[in-house]
Amino acid sequence: MGAKRPAIPRELRRRILIEAGHRCAIPTCRATPVEIAHIDPWSKVKRHDFVNLIALCPTCHTRFDDPHGAIDRKAMRQYKANLSPLSNGFKARHPKHVKVIAGYQVFWAFLNHCIQENRALEKALLDPTTPDSAMEALEYKSVASREEALIATLDFDSLYTPKRAGEIADNIFKVVDSWYDELWSDIASPAAPRKIMEEIEDLALALMEEIHHIVNECAHGQECGSSCGACV
């Protein structure tokens, strides 16, 4: 690596490895250990982007870098696309995982809505000039968004979700719900959101990694049911 070329950030490197299941992304290889390769060369793009990075074993990496080799950039982009759990091939092989991913996305949509309504209510509670009519509207939205988030969490748990992913989602909802309870007990604190959001962000990363782990085990030849628990 040249002196002017920065290292791939740790979190980005982790995402690339999780995407490929910590194995070579070429399905007929799947060897370990792996290196992180740029699909379009660093000399051209001068940056590290998720869409342009892929995990390859040293042998496949060397073959890809060989200008006279059989693996060209078009093929490598296809290997990258095949890693996506939303690719047609993956969806055809693992329809129940598609439901898990959809449930995960719905779960986050309603959780984020609940967080936004909690923030709005908290801001109003900390502002003594908030009119009663505005407070009533914010309280109604807070209650409604909390119920929607609870239903989304229960739905996610029921969609063939492996145990650990369901537990993390439950814990995320509990953190948000504890914030909700705090708001309704009239002890709102300006310092609370920062601590709560840090907890949510840590759990969110853990859940994202778990979902990636689940779908990549199945996508790359592991036996459904015995390993991921979702395709049963």
mmCIF file of the C-alpha atoms, coordinates in Angstrom:
data_MODEL
# 
_entry.id   MODEL 
# 
loop_
_atom_site.group_PDB 
_atom_site.id 
_atom_site.type_symbol 
_atom_site.label_atom_id 
_atom_site.label_alt_id 
_atom_site.label_comp_id 
_atom_site.label_asym_id 
_atom_site.label_entity_id 
_atom_site.label_seq_id 
_atom_site.pdbx_PDB_ins_code 
_atom_site.Cartn_x 
_atom_site.Cartn_y 
_atom_site.Cartn_z 
_atom_site.occupancy 
_atom_site.B_iso_or_equiv 
_atom_site.pdbx_formal_charge 
_atom_site.auth_seq_id 
_atom_site.auth_comp_id 
_atom_site.auth_asym_id 
_atom_site.auth_atom_id 
_atom_site.pdbx_PDB_model_num 
ATOM 1   C CA . MET A 1 1   ? 0.000   0.000   0.000   1.00 0.00 ? 1   MET A CA 1 
ATOM 2   C CA . GLY A 1 2   ? 1.457   3.369   -0.997  1.00 0.00 ? 2   GLY A CA 1 
ATOM 3   C CA . ALA A 1 3   ? 2.210   6.000   1.589   1.00 0.00 ? 3   ALA A CA 1 
ATOM 4   C CA . LYS A 1 4   ? -0.607  8.248   0.338   1.00 0.00 ? 4   LYS A CA 1 
ATOM 5   C CA . ARG A 1 5   ? -3.240  5.511   0.299   1.00 0.00 ? 5   ARG A CA 1 
ATOM 6   C CA . PRO A 1 6   ? -5.252  5.456   3.548   1.00 0.00 ? 6   PRO A CA 1 
ATOM 7   C CA . ALA A 1 7   ? -6.227  2.215   5.225   1.00 0.00 ? 7   ALA A CA 1 
ATOM 8   C CA . ILE A 1 8   ? -9.753  0.923   4.736   1.00 0.00 ? 8   ILE A CA 1 
ATOM 9   C CA . PRO A 1 9   ? -11.759 2.060   7.800   1.00 0.00 ? 9   PRO A CA 1 
ATOM 10  C CA . ARG A 1 10  ? -12.327 -0.722  10.303  1.00 0.00 ? 10  ARG A CA 1 
ATOM 11  C CA . GLU A 1 11  ? -16.142 -0.606  10.153  1.00 0.00 ? 11  GLU A CA 1 
ATOM 12  C CA . LEU A 1 12  ? -16.139 -0.620  6.346   1.00 0.00 ? 12  LEU A CA 1 
ATOM 13  C CA . ARG A 1 13  ? -13.739 -3.568  6.317   1.00 0.00 ? 13  ARG A CA 1 
ATOM 14  C CA . ARG A 1 14  ? -16.028 -5.413  8.710   1.00 0.00 ? 14  ARG A CA 1 
ATOM 15  C CA . ARG A 1 15  ? -19.055 -4.784  6.450   1.00 0.00 ? 15  ARG A CA 1 
ATOM 16  C CA . ILE A 1 16  ? -17.207 -6.213  3.439   1.00 0.00 ? 16  ILE A CA 1 
ATOM 17  C CA . LEU A 1 17  ? -16.136 -9.325  5.353   1.00 0.00 ? 17  LEU A CA 1 
ATOM 18  C CA . ILE A 1 18  ? -19.622 -9.897  6.770   1.00 0.00 ? 18  ILE A CA 1 
ATOM 19  C CA . GLU A 1 19  ? -21.154 -9.431  3.327   1.00 0.00 ? 19  GLU A CA 1 
ATOM 20  C CA . ALA A 1 20  ? -19.022 -12.286 1.967   1.00 0.00 ? 20  ALA A CA 1 
ATOM 21  C CA . GLY A 1 21  ? -19.254 -14.450 5.071   1.00 0.00 ? 21  GLY A CA 1 
ATOM 22  C CA . HIS A 1 22  ? -15.502 -13.971 5.706   1.00 0.00 ? 22  HIS A CA 1 
ATOM 23  C CA . ARG A 1 23  ? -14.794 -16.077 2.615   1.00 0.00 ? 23  ARG A CA 1 
ATOM 24  C CA . CYS A 1 24  ? -13.792 -15.384 -0.981  1.00 0.00 ? 24  CYS A CA 1 
ATOM 25  C CA . ALA A 1 25  ? -16.774 -13.839 -2.768  1.00 0.00 ? 25  ALA A CA 1 
ATOM 26  C CA . ILE A 1 26  ? -16.319 -15.990 -5.877  1.00 0.00 ? 26  ILE A CA 1 
ATOM 27  C CA . PRO A 1 27  ? -18.830 -18.816 -5.289  1.00 0.00 ? 27  PRO A CA 1 
ATOM 28  C CA . THR A 1 28  ? -16.717 -21.576 -6.854  1.00 0.00 ? 28  THR A CA 1 
ATOM 29  C CA . CYS A 1 29  ? -13.840 -20.645 -4.550  1.00 0.00 ? 29  CYS A CA 1 
ATOM 30  C CA . ARG A 1 30  ? -15.054 -19.562 -1.068  1.00 0.00 ? 30  ARG A CA 1 
ATOM 31  C CA . ALA A 1 31  ? -11.504 -19.945 0.262   1.00 0.00 ? 31  ALA A CA 1 
ATOM 32  C CA . THR A 1 32  ? -9.952  -18.330 3.320   1.00 0.00 ? 32  THR A CA 1 
ATOM 33  C CA . PRO A 1 33  ? -8.126  -16.203 4.326   1.00 0.00 ? 33  PRO A CA 1 
ATOM 34  C CA . VAL A 1 34  ? -9.305  -13.192 2.338   1.00 0.00 ? 34  VAL A CA 1 
ATOM 35  C CA . GLU A 1 35  ? -8.142  -9.737  1.306   1.00 0.00 ? 35  GLU A CA 1 
ATOM 36  C CA . ILE A 1 36  ? -10.189 -6.650  0.444   1.00 0.00 ? 36  ILE A CA 1 
ATOM 37  C CA . ALA A 1 37  ? -9.998  -5.778  -3.267  1.00 0.00 ? 37  ALA A CA 1 
ATOM 38  C CA . HIS A 1 38  ? -11.134 -2.716  -5.220  1.00 0.00 ? 38  HIS A CA 1 
ATOM 39  C CA . ILE A 1 39  ? -13.321 -3.606  -8.222  1.00 0.00 ? 39  ILE A CA 1 
ATOM 40  C CA . ASP A 1 40  ? -12.431 -0.356  -9.974  1.00 0.00 ? 40  ASP A CA 1 
ATOM 41  C CA . PRO A 1 41  ? -8.744  0.145   -9.084  1.00 0.00 ? 41  PRO A CA 1 
ATOM 42  C CA . TRP A 1 42  ? -7.655  2.497   -6.325  1.00 0.00 ? 42  TRP A CA 1 
ATOM 43  C CA . SER A 1 43  ? -5.483  4.358   -8.852  1.00 0.00 ? 43  SER A CA 1 
ATOM 44  C CA . LYS A 1 44  ? -8.688  5.368   -10.644 1.00 0.00 ? 44  LYS A CA 1 
ATOM 45  C CA . VAL A 1 45  ? -11.208 6.003   -7.826  1.00 0.00 ? 45  VAL A CA 1 
ATOM 46  C CA . LYS A 1 46  ? -8.861  7.178   -5.012  1.00 0.00 ? 46  LYS A CA 1 
ATOM 47  C CA . ARG A 1 47  ? -11.378 6.216   -2.319  1.00 0.00 ? 47  ARG A CA 1 
ATOM 48  C CA . HIS A 1 48  ? -12.796 3.276   -0.370  1.00 0.00 ? 48  HIS A CA 1 
ATOM 49  C CA . ASP A 1 49  ? -16.510 2.720   -1.132  1.00 0.00 ? 49  ASP A CA 1 
ATOM 50  C CA . PHE A 1 50  ? -18.621 -0.230  -0.017  1.00 0.00 ? 50  PHE A CA 1 
ATOM 51  C CA . VAL A 1 51  ? -20.016 -0.777  -3.535  1.00 0.00 ? 51  VAL A CA 1 
ATOM 52  C CA . ASN A 1 52  ? -16.513 -0.936  -4.979  1.00 0.00 ? 52  ASN A CA 1 
ATOM 53  C CA . LEU A 1 53  ? -14.959 -3.306  -2.434  1.00 0.00 ? 53  LEU A CA 1 
ATOM 54  C CA . ILE A 1 54  ? -15.112 -7.090  -2.348  1.00 0.00 ? 54  ILE A CA 1 
ATOM 55  C CA . ALA A 1 55  ? -13.513 -9.890  -0.319  1.00 0.00 ? 55  ALA A CA 1 
ATOM 56  C CA . LEU A 1 56  ? -11.209 -12.168 -2.314  1.00 0.00 ? 56  LEU A CA 1 
ATOM 57  C CA . CYS A 1 57  ? -8.723  -14.856 -1.401  1.00 0.00 ? 57  CYS A CA 1 
ATOM 58  C CA . PRO A 1 58  ? -5.103  -14.022 -2.349  1.00 0.00 ? 58  PRO A CA 1 
ATOM 59  C CA . THR A 1 59  ? -5.224  -16.334 -5.379  1.00 0.00 ? 59  THR A CA 1 
ATOM 60  C CA . CYS A 1 60  ? -8.415  -14.834 -6.828  1.00 0.00 ? 60  CYS A CA 1 
ATOM 61  C CA . HIS A 1 61  ? -7.176  -11.346 -5.990  1.00 0.00 ? 61  HIS A CA 1 
ATOM 62  C CA . THR A 1 62  ? -4.010  -11.988 -8.003  1.00 0.00 ? 62  THR A CA 1 
ATOM 63  C CA . ARG A 1 63  ? -5.997  -13.457 -10.894 1.00 0.00 ? 63  ARG A CA 1 
ATOM 64  C CA . PHE A 1 64  ? -8.291  -10.415 -10.902 1.00 0.00 ? 64  PHE A CA 1 
ATOM 65  C CA . ASP A 1 65  ? -5.364  -7.973  -10.890 1.00 0.00 ? 65  ASP A CA 1 
ATOM 66  C CA . ASP A 1 66  ? -3.776  -9.753  -13.854 1.00 0.00 ? 66  ASP A CA 1 
ATOM 67  C CA . PRO A 1 67  ? -4.754  -7.675  -16.930 1.00 0.00 ? 67  PRO A CA 1 
ATOM 68  C CA . HIS A 1 68  ? -4.561  -10.840 -19.034 1.00 0.00 ? 68  HIS A CA 1 
ATOM 69  C CA . GLY A 1 69  ? -6.484  -12.974 -16.546 1.00 0.00 ? 69  GLY A CA 1 
ATOM 70  C CA . ALA A 1 70  ? -9.927  -14.507 -17.010 1.00 0.00 ? 70  ALA A CA 1 
ATOM 71  C CA . ILE A 1 71  ? -11.667 -12.494 -14.256 1.00 0.00 ? 71  ILE A CA 1 
ATOM 72  C CA . ASP A 1 72  ? -12.624 -9.089  -15.616 1.00 0.00 ? 72  ASP A CA 1 
ATOM 73  C CA . ARG A 1 73  ? -14.313 -6.162  -13.874 1.00 0.00 ? 73  ARG A CA 1 
ATOM 74  C CA . LYS A 1 74  ? -17.757 -6.953  -15.302 1.00 0.00 ? 74  LYS A CA 1 
ATOM 75  C CA . ALA A 1 75  ? -17.584 -10.447 -13.803 1.00 0.00 ? 75  ALA A CA 1 
ATOM 76  C CA . MET A 1 76  ? -16.376 -9.052  -10.479 1.00 0.00 ? 76  MET A CA 1 
ATOM 77  C CA . ARG A 1 77  ? -19.281 -6.598  -10.329 1.00 0.00 ? 77  ARG A CA 1 
ATOM 78  C CA . GLN A 1 78  ? -21.633 -9.519  -10.866 1.00 0.00 ? 78  GLN A CA 1 
ATOM 79  C CA . TYR A 1 79  ? -19.987 -11.446 -8.011  1.00 0.00 ? 79  TYR A CA 1 
ATOM 80  C CA . LYS A 1 80  ? -20.493 -8.366  -5.842  1.00 0.00 ? 80  LYS A CA 1 
ATOM 81  C CA . ALA A 1 81  ? -24.149 -8.081  -6.869  1.00 0.00 ? 81  ALA A CA 1 
ATOM 82  C CA . ASN A 1 82  ? -24.729 -11.761 -6.120  1.00 0.00 ? 82  ASN A CA 1 
ATOM 83  C CA . LEU A 1 83  ? -23.736 -11.152 -2.498  1.00 0.00 ? 83  LEU A CA 1 
ATOM 84  C CA . SER A 1 84  ? -26.807 -8.978  -1.968  1.00 0.00 ? 84  SER A CA 1 
ATOM 85  C CA . PRO A 1 85  ? -29.669 -10.725 -0.166  1.00 0.00 ? 85  PRO A CA 1 
ATOM 86  C CA . LEU A 1 86  ? -31.993 -8.857  -2.532  1.00 0.00 ? 86  LEU A CA 1 
ATOM 87  C CA . SER A 1 87  ? -30.513 -10.384 -5.682  1.00 0.00 ? 87  SER A CA 1 
ATOM 88  C CA . ASN A 1 88  ? -32.889 -12.525 -7.739  1.00 0.00 ? 88  ASN A CA 1 
ATOM 89  C CA . GLY A 1 89  ? -30.838 -15.654 -7.222  1.00 0.00 ? 89  GLY A CA 1 
ATOM 90  C CA . PHE A 1 90  ? -30.782 -15.266 -3.462  1.00 0.00 ? 90  PHE A CA 1 
ATOM 91  C CA . LYS A 1 91  ? -34.504 -14.498 -3.243  1.00 0.00 ? 91  LYS A CA 1 
ATOM 92  C CA . ALA A 1 92  ? -35.325 -17.591 -5.301  1.00 0.00 ? 92  ALA A CA 1 
ATOM 93  C CA . ARG A 1 93  ? -33.233 -19.853 -3.029  1.00 0.00 ? 93  ARG A CA 1 
ATOM 94  C CA . HIS A 1 94  ? -34.231 -18.328 0.300   1.00 0.00 ? 94  HIS A CA 1 
ATOM 95  C CA . PRO A 1 95  ? -37.749 -16.810 0.183   1.00 0.00 ? 95  PRO A CA 1 
ATOM 96  C CA . LYS A 1 96  ? -38.113 -16.857 3.976   1.00 0.00 ? 96  LYS A CA 1 
ATOM 97  C CA . HIS A 1 97  ? -35.023 -14.704 4.357   1.00 0.00 ? 97  HIS A CA 1 
ATOM 98  C CA . VAL A 1 98  ? -36.653 -12.095 2.128   1.00 0.00 ? 98  VAL A CA 1 
ATOM 99  C CA . LYS A 1 99  ? -39.479 -11.943 4.676   1.00 0.00 ? 99  LYS A CA 1 
ATOM 100 C CA . VAL A 1 100 ? -36.960 -11.514 7.481   1.00 0.00 ? 100 VAL A CA 1 
ATOM 101 C CA . ILE A 1 101 ? -35.261 -8.632  5.640   1.00 0.00 ? 101 ILE A CA 1 
ATOM 102 C CA . ALA A 1 102 ? -38.620 -6.996  4.878   1.00 0.00 ? 102 ALA A CA 1 
ATOM 103 C CA . GLY A 1 103 ? -39.642 -7.359  8.527   1.00 0.00 ? 103 GLY A CA 1 
ATOM 104 C CA . TYR A 1 104 ? -36.304 -5.865  9.581   1.00 0.00 ? 104 TYR A CA 1 
ATOM 105 C CA . GLN A 1 105 ? -36.879 -2.847  7.335   1.00 0.00 ? 105 GLN A CA 1 
ATOM 106 C CA . VAL A 1 106 ? -40.448 -2.346  8.614   1.00 0.00 ? 106 VAL A CA 1 
ATOM 107 C CA . PHE A 1 107 ? -39.215 -2.714  12.198  1.00 0.00 ? 107 PHE A CA 1 
ATOM 108 C CA . TRP A 1 108 ? -36.669 0.067   11.662  1.00 0.00 ? 108 TRP A CA 1 
ATOM 109 C CA . ALA A 1 109 ? -39.160 2.336   9.908   1.00 0.00 ? 109 ALA A CA 1 
ATOM 110 C CA . PHE A 1 110 ? -41.572 2.229   12.852  1.00 0.00 ? 110 PHE A CA 1 
ATOM 111 C CA . LEU A 1 111 ? -38.792 2.419   15.468  1.00 0.00 ? 111 LEU A CA 1 
ATOM 112 C CA . ASN A 1 112 ? -37.382 5.519   13.784  1.00 0.00 ? 112 ASN A CA 1 
ATOM 113 C CA . HIS A 1 113 ? -40.842 7.078   13.687  1.00 0.00 ? 113 HIS A CA 1 
ATOM 114 C CA . CYS A 1 114 ? -41.261 6.359   17.399  1.00 0.00 ? 114 CYS A CA 1 
ATOM 115 C CA . ILE A 1 115 ? -37.861 7.919   18.137  1.00 0.00 ? 115 ILE A CA 1 
ATOM 116 C CA . GLN A 1 116 ? -38.811 11.058  16.197  1.00 0.00 ? 116 GLN A CA 1 
ATOM 117 C CA . GLU A 1 117 ? -42.109 11.401  18.077  1.00 0.00 ? 117 GLU A CA 1 
ATOM 118 C CA . ASN A 1 118 ? -40.345 10.877  21.417  1.00 0.00 ? 118 ASN A CA 1 
ATOM 119 C CA . ARG A 1 119 ? -37.865 13.595  20.538  1.00 0.00 ? 119 ARG A CA 1 
ATOM 120 C CA . ALA A 1 120 ? -40.654 16.004  19.607  1.00 0.00 ? 120 ALA A CA 1 
ATOM 121 C CA . LEU A 1 121 ? -42.530 15.295  22.853  1.00 0.00 ? 121 LEU A CA 1 
ATOM 122 C CA . GLU A 1 122 ? -39.380 15.627  24.932  1.00 0.00 ? 122 GLU A CA 1 
ATOM 123 C CA . LYS A 1 123 ? -38.562 18.977  23.343  1.00 0.00 ? 123 LYS A CA 1 
ATOM 124 C CA . ALA A 1 124 ? -42.075 20.204  24.151  1.00 0.00 ? 124 ALA A CA 1 
ATOM 125 C CA . LEU A 1 125 ? -41.898 18.950  27.748  1.00 0.00 ? 125 LEU A CA 1 
ATOM 126 C CA . LEU A 1 126 ? -38.654 20.837  28.293  1.00 0.00 ? 126 LEU A CA 1 
ATOM 127 C CA . ASP A 1 127 ? -40.163 24.030  26.859  1.00 0.00 ? 127 ASP A CA 1 
ATOM 128 C CA . PRO A 1 128 ? -42.500 25.717  29.383  1.00 0.00 ? 128 PRO A CA 1 
ATOM 129 C CA . THR A 1 129 ? -44.037 27.854  26.607  1.00 0.00 ? 129 THR A CA 1 
ATOM 130 C CA . THR A 1 130 ? -45.521 24.860  24.737  1.00 0.00 ? 130 THR A CA 1 
ATOM 131 C CA . PRO A 1 131 ? -49.320 25.373  24.455  1.00 0.00 ? 131 PRO A CA 1 
ATOM 132 C CA . ASP A 1 132 ? -51.602 22.709  25.932  1.00 0.00 ? 132 ASP A CA 1 
ATOM 133 C CA . SER A 1 133 ? -53.178 22.019  22.534  1.00 0.00 ? 133 SER A CA 1 
ATOM 134 C CA . ALA A 1 134 ? -49.789 21.303  20.971  1.00 0.00 ? 134 ALA A CA 1 
ATOM 135 C CA . MET A 1 135 ? -48.812 19.113  23.917  1.00 0.00 ? 135 MET A CA 1 
ATOM 136 C CA . GLU A 1 136 ? -51.955 17.016  23.551  1.00 0.00 ? 136 GLU A CA 1 
ATOM 137 C CA . ALA A 1 137 ? -51.227 16.411  19.857  1.00 0.00 ? 137 ALA A CA 1 
ATOM 138 C CA . LEU A 1 138 ? -47.631 15.408  20.602  1.00 0.00 ? 138 LEU A CA 1 
ATOM 139 C CA . GLU A 1 139 ? -48.729 13.088  23.394  1.00 0.00 ? 139 GLU A CA 1 
ATOM 140 C CA . TYR A 1 140 ? -51.205 11.374  21.052  1.00 0.00 ? 140 TYR A CA 1 
ATOM 141 C CA . LYS A 1 141 ? -48.518 10.904  18.387  1.00 0.00 ? 141 LYS A CA 1 
ATOM 142 C CA . SER A 1 142 ? -46.106 9.513   20.997  1.00 0.00 ? 142 SER A CA 1 
ATOM 143 C CA . VAL A 1 143 ? -48.619 6.909   22.179  1.00 0.00 ? 143 VAL A CA 1 
ATOM 144 C CA . ALA A 1 144 ? -49.600 5.925   18.621  1.00 0.00 ? 144 ALA A CA 1 
ATOM 145 C CA . SER A 1 145 ? -45.986 5.588   17.426  1.00 0.00 ? 145 SER A CA 1 
ATOM 146 C CA . ARG A 1 146 ? -45.096 3.484   20.476  1.00 0.00 ? 146 ARG A CA 1 
ATOM 147 C CA . GLU A 1 147 ? -47.924 1.039   19.710  1.00 0.00 ? 147 GLU A CA 1 
ATOM 148 C CA . GLU A 1 148 ? -46.896 0.857   16.047  1.00 0.00 ? 148 GLU A CA 1 
ATOM 149 C CA . ALA A 1 149 ? -43.299 0.149   17.056  1.00 0.00 ? 149 ALA A CA 1 
ATOM 150 C CA . LEU A 1 150 ? -44.419 -2.610  19.417  1.00 0.00 ? 150 LEU A CA 1 
ATOM 151 C CA . ILE A 1 151 ? -46.467 -4.292  16.681  1.00 0.00 ? 151 ILE A CA 1 
ATOM 152 C CA . ALA A 1 152 ? -43.536 -4.044  14.238  1.00 0.00 ? 152 ALA A CA 1 
ATOM 153 C CA . THR A 1 153 ? -41.242 -5.634  16.833  1.00 0.00 ? 153 THR A CA 1 
ATOM 154 C CA . LEU A 1 154 ? -43.666 -8.513  17.433  1.00 0.00 ? 154 LEU A CA 1 
ATOM 155 C CA . ASP A 1 155 ? -44.138 -8.987  13.684  1.00 0.00 ? 155 ASP A CA 1 
ATOM 156 C CA . PHE A 1 156 ? -40.374 -9.113  13.165  1.00 0.00 ? 156 PHE A CA 1 
ATOM 157 C CA . ASP A 1 157 ? -40.053 -11.748 15.891  1.00 0.00 ? 157 ASP A CA 1 
ATOM 158 C CA . SER A 1 158 ? -42.706 -13.883 14.195  1.00 0.00 ? 158 SER A CA 1 
ATOM 159 C CA . LEU A 1 159 ? -41.171 -13.890 10.681  1.00 0.00 ? 159 LEU A CA 1 
ATOM 160 C CA . TYR A 1 160 ? -38.998 -16.984 11.099  1.00 0.00 ? 160 TYR A CA 1 
ATOM 161 C CA . THR A 1 161 ? -36.500 -14.680 12.800  1.00 0.00 ? 161 THR A CA 1 
ATOM 162 C CA . PRO A 1 162 ? -33.544 -16.530 14.370  1.00 0.00 ? 162 PRO A CA 1 
ATOM 163 C CA . LYS A 1 163 ? -33.468 -16.233 18.138  1.00 0.00 ? 163 LYS A CA 1 
ATOM 164 C CA . ARG A 1 164 ? -30.523 -13.854 18.503  1.00 0.00 ? 164 ARG A CA 1 
ATOM 165 C CA . ALA A 1 165 ? -31.859 -11.344 15.950  1.00 0.00 ? 165 ALA A CA 1 
ATOM 166 C CA . GLY A 1 166 ? -35.237 -11.369 17.677  1.00 0.00 ? 166 GLY A CA 1 
ATOM 167 C CA . GLU A 1 167 ? -33.624 -10.808 21.071  1.00 0.00 ? 167 GLU A CA 1 
ATOM 168 C CA . ILE A 1 168 ? -31.625 -7.821  19.786  1.00 0.00 ? 168 ILE A CA 1 
ATOM 169 C CA . ALA A 1 169 ? -34.764 -6.294  18.228  1.00 0.00 ? 169 ALA A CA 1 
ATOM 170 C CA . ASP A 1 170 ? -36.622 -6.786  21.516  1.00 0.00 ? 170 ASP A CA 1 
ATOM 171 C CA . ASN A 1 171 ? -33.802 -5.062  23.396  1.00 0.00 ? 171 ASN A CA 1 
ATOM 172 C CA . ILE A 1 172 ? -33.868 -2.114  20.980  1.00 0.00 ? 172 ILE A CA 1 
ATOM 173 C CA . PHE A 1 173 ? -37.587 -1.693  21.554  1.00 0.00 ? 173 PHE A CA 1 
ATOM 174 C CA . LYS A 1 174 ? -37.081 -1.922  25.332  1.00 0.00 ? 174 LYS A CA 1 
ATOM 175 C CA . VAL A 1 175 ? -34.551 0.912   25.216  1.00 0.00 ? 175 VAL A CA 1 
ATOM 176 C CA . VAL A 1 176 ? -36.949 3.093   23.209  1.00 0.00 ? 176 VAL A CA 1 
ATOM 177 C CA . ASP A 1 177 ? -39.810 2.078   25.496  1.00 0.00 ? 177 ASP A CA 1 
ATOM 178 C CA . SER A 1 178 ? -37.839 3.030   28.619  1.00 0.00 ? 178 SER A CA 1 
ATOM 179 C CA . TRP A 1 179 ? -37.394 6.476   27.091  1.00 0.00 ? 179 TRP A CA 1 
ATOM 180 C CA . TYR A 1 180 ? -41.141 6.595   26.409  1.00 0.00 ? 180 TYR A CA 1 
ATOM 181 C CA . ASP A 1 181 ? -41.872 5.670   30.041  1.00 0.00 ? 181 ASP A CA 1 
ATOM 182 C CA . GLU A 1 182 ? -39.493 8.384   31.226  1.00 0.00 ? 182 GLU A CA 1 
ATOM 183 C CA . LEU A 1 183 ? -41.305 10.999  29.154  1.00 0.00 ? 183 LEU A CA 1 
ATOM 184 C CA . TRP A 1 184 ? -44.649 9.987   30.576  1.00 0.00 ? 184 TRP A CA 1 
ATOM 185 C CA . SER A 1 185 ? -43.377 10.039  34.155  1.00 0.00 ? 185 SER A CA 1 
ATOM 186 C CA . ASP A 1 186 ? -42.550 13.779  33.870  1.00 0.00 ? 186 ASP A CA 1 
ATOM 187 C CA . ILE A 1 187 ? -38.813 13.338  34.489  1.00 0.00 ? 187 ILE A CA 1 
ATOM 188 C CA . ALA A 1 188 ? -37.579 14.279  31.019  1.00 0.00 ? 188 ALA A CA 1 
ATOM 189 C CA . SER A 1 189 ? -33.903 15.199  31.027  1.00 0.00 ? 189 SER A CA 1 
ATOM 190 C CA . PRO A 1 190 ? -31.936 16.965  28.263  1.00 0.00 ? 190 PRO A CA 1 
ATOM 191 C CA . ALA A 1 191 ? -29.064 14.484  28.787  1.00 0.00 ? 191 ALA A CA 1 
ATOM 192 C CA . ALA A 1 192 ? -31.208 11.365  28.347  1.00 0.00 ? 192 ALA A CA 1 
ATOM 193 C CA . PRO A 1 193 ? -31.517 11.257  24.515  1.00 0.00 ? 193 PRO A CA 1 
ATOM 194 C CA . ARG A 1 194 ? -27.752 11.127  23.954  1.00 0.00 ? 194 ARG A CA 1 
ATOM 195 C CA . LYS A 1 195 ? -27.305 8.104   26.240  1.00 0.00 ? 195 LYS A CA 1 
ATOM 196 C CA . ILE A 1 196 ? -30.381 6.383   24.815  1.00 0.00 ? 196 ILE A CA 1 
ATOM 197 C CA . MET A 1 197 ? -29.303 6.950   21.202  1.00 0.00 ? 197 MET A CA 1 
ATOM 198 C CA . GLU A 1 198 ? -25.840 5.549   21.971  1.00 0.00 ? 198 GLU A CA 1 
ATOM 199 C CA . GLU A 1 199 ? -27.480 2.373   23.291  1.00 0.00 ? 199 GLU A CA 1 
ATOM 200 C CA . ILE A 1 200 ? -29.749 2.160   20.257  1.00 0.00 ? 200 ILE A CA 1 
ATOM 201 C CA . GLU A 1 201 ? -26.860 2.702   17.831  1.00 0.00 ? 201 GLU A CA 1 
ATOM 202 C CA . ASP A 1 202 ? -24.807 -0.068  19.473  1.00 0.00 ? 202 ASP A CA 1 
ATOM 203 C CA . LEU A 1 203 ? -27.745 -2.475  19.337  1.00 0.00 ? 203 LEU A CA 1 
ATOM 204 C CA . ALA A 1 204 ? -28.583 -1.397  15.783  1.00 0.00 ? 204 ALA A CA 1 
ATOM 205 C CA . LEU A 1 205 ? -25.076 -2.311  14.628  1.00 0.00 ? 205 LEU A CA 1 
ATOM 206 C CA . ALA A 1 206 ? -25.326 -5.678  16.379  1.00 0.00 ? 206 ALA A CA 1 
ATOM 207 C CA . LEU A 1 207 ? -28.678 -6.389  14.701  1.00 0.00 ? 207 LEU A CA 1 
ATOM 208 C CA . MET A 1 208 ? -27.415 -5.343  11.263  1.00 0.00 ? 208 MET A CA 1 
ATOM 209 C CA . GLU A 1 209 ? -24.400 -7.616  11.624  1.00 0.00 ? 209 GLU A CA 1 
ATOM 210 C CA . GLU A 1 210 ? -26.622 -10.479 12.764  1.00 0.00 ? 210 GLU A CA 1 
ATOM 211 C CA . ILE A 1 211 ? -28.903 -10.079 9.721   1.00 0.00 ? 211 ILE A CA 1 
ATOM 212 C CA . HIS A 1 212 ? -25.860 -9.998  7.416   1.00 0.00 ? 212 HIS A CA 1 
ATOM 213 C CA . HIS A 1 213 ? -24.476 -13.097 9.117   1.00 0.00 ? 213 HIS A CA 1 
ATOM 214 C CA . ILE A 1 214 ? -27.780 -14.947 8.746   1.00 0.00 ? 214 ILE A CA 1 
ATOM 215 C CA . VAL A 1 215 ? -28.279 -14.240 5.053   1.00 0.00 ? 215 VAL A CA 1 
ATOM 216 C CA . ASN A 1 216 ? -24.654 -14.787 4.101   1.00 0.00 ? 216 ASN A CA 1 
ATOM 217 C CA . GLU A 1 217 ? -24.480 -18.199 5.749   1.00 0.00 ? 217 GLU A CA 1 
ATOM 218 C CA . CYS A 1 218 ? -27.328 -19.332 3.527   1.00 0.00 ? 218 CYS A CA 1 
ATOM 219 C CA . ALA A 1 219 ? -26.179 -17.425 0.464   1.00 0.00 ? 219 ALA A CA 1 
ATOM 220 C CA . HIS A 1 220 ? -22.805 -19.095 0.476   1.00 0.00 ? 220 HIS A CA 1 
ATOM 221 C CA . GLY A 1 221 ? -23.597 -22.743 0.859   1.00 0.00 ? 221 GLY A CA 1 
ATOM 222 C CA . GLN A 1 222 ? -24.251 -23.292 4.563   1.00 0.00 ? 222 GLN A CA 1 
ATOM 223 C CA . GLU A 1 223 ? -27.128 -25.559 5.360   1.00 0.00 ? 223 GLU A CA 1 
ATOM 224 C CA . CYS A 1 224 ? -30.345 -23.720 6.164   1.00 0.00 ? 224 CYS A CA 1 
ATOM 225 C CA . GLY A 1 225 ? -31.938 -24.665 9.454   1.00 0.00 ? 225 GLY A CA 1 
ATOM 226 C CA . SER A 1 226 ? -28.858 -26.151 11.091  1.00 0.00 ? 226 SER A CA 1 
ATOM 227 C CA . SER A 1 227 ? -26.832 -22.958 10.871  1.00 0.00 ? 227 SER A CA 1 
ATOM 228 C CA . CYS A 1 228 ? -29.047 -19.896 10.524  1.00 0.00 ? 228 CYS A CA 1 
ATOM 229 C CA . GLY A 1 229 ? -32.383 -21.170 11.810  1.00 0.00 ? 229 GLY A CA 1 
ATOM 230 C CA . ALA A 1 230 ? -34.382 -18.993 9.415   1.00 0.00 ? 230 ALA A CA 1 
ATOM 231 C CA . CYS A 1 231 ? -35.044 -21.294 6.461   1.00 0.00 ? 231 CYS A CA 1 
ATOM 232 C CA . VAL A 1 232 ? -36.922 -23.971 8.367   1.00 0.00 ? 232 VAL A CA 1 
# 
